[in-house]
Amino acid sequence: MEKIIELLTYTIPAIITGAVAYYFFMNHTNFEQQRIKLMLLKENQQHALPIRLQAYERMTLFLERINPAKLLLRITSINNDKEAYALSIINTIEQEFEHNLSQQIYISEKCWSVIIASKNATIQLIKQTELNEEIKTAQELREAILRKMLENASPSSTALAFIKDEVRNLF
């Protein structure tokens, strides 16, 4: 019996010391893993930020290019046919959009939705104006769209405001 008690007096403190050491070792290991993950995340964010900013810049350029006031200055009518002119404008918008499709990876889902809504609203504005029976020529279509832009803000200006706000929140 004495030997068992003597054995327990040495064994129990060793077991307790081992358990405490194991607990501290596990806590230290978990803390180091979290610290390493945080450092990697911070490093990735530093590398990703310029790419994200570039994506926002490209989408800003896209929105500026599809702004009807600027778009109509760049695209001229060849034969003064309003349907052909409207189709040409819409095709230009779609080509610009397709050129920038990959940027959706780097911007937020909400921002991408706003950009798509802006593009679709611009196309809808052009189609609705083209359907007006009073407009007969491409020049009249151009003037009617420009008049609408003077009355209301363009869809792209709303999306641009959203992008600017989102970029401000990055910092």
Buried (B, 14 or more C-beta within 10 A) or exposed (E): EEEEEEEEEEEEEEEEEEEEEEEEEEEEEEEEEEEEEEEEEEEEEEEEEEEBEEBBEBBBEBBEBBBBEBBBEEBEBEEBBBEEBBBBBBEBBEEBBEEBEEBBEBBBEEBBEBBEBBBEBBBEBBEEBBEEEEBEBBBBBBBBBBEBBEEEEBBBBBBBEBBEEBBEEEE
